[in-house]
Amino acid sequence: MDFDCLDIDSITGFDWDEGNIYKNEEKHGLNYKKIEEVFFNEPLLIVEDFIHSKFECRCIAFGKDNSKRKIVVIFTVRNNKIRVISAREMTRKEKRFYENNKNNPYI
């Protein structure tokens, strides 16, 4: 399937709804504003999630918030807006992956 969801240049903002705006803060201590920061800081590594991309393109962003905390964000793109599915701090394995691949923004 080719969803072409990695065209970050066409993104116009974020799409939060009442069902998910506070979910990550409750589960993982990440405020939605901190999650958004990941997409504005470098290096940002984005990988398409082919395993979970059954009906729409799903991607995984590896990056840092403004306080340098390493965060992983699972998201999709709808109507040129990032719709966050889940976000949390990176595991040790994810941190290694990020550090080894951060110079290649689209894998």
Buried (B, 14 or more C-beta within 10 A) or exposed (E): EEBEBBEBEEEEEBBBEEEBBEBBBEEEEBBBEBBBBBBEEEBBBBBBBEEBBEEEBBBBBBBBBEEEBBBBBBBBBEEEBBBBBBBBBBEEEBBEBBBEBBEEBEE
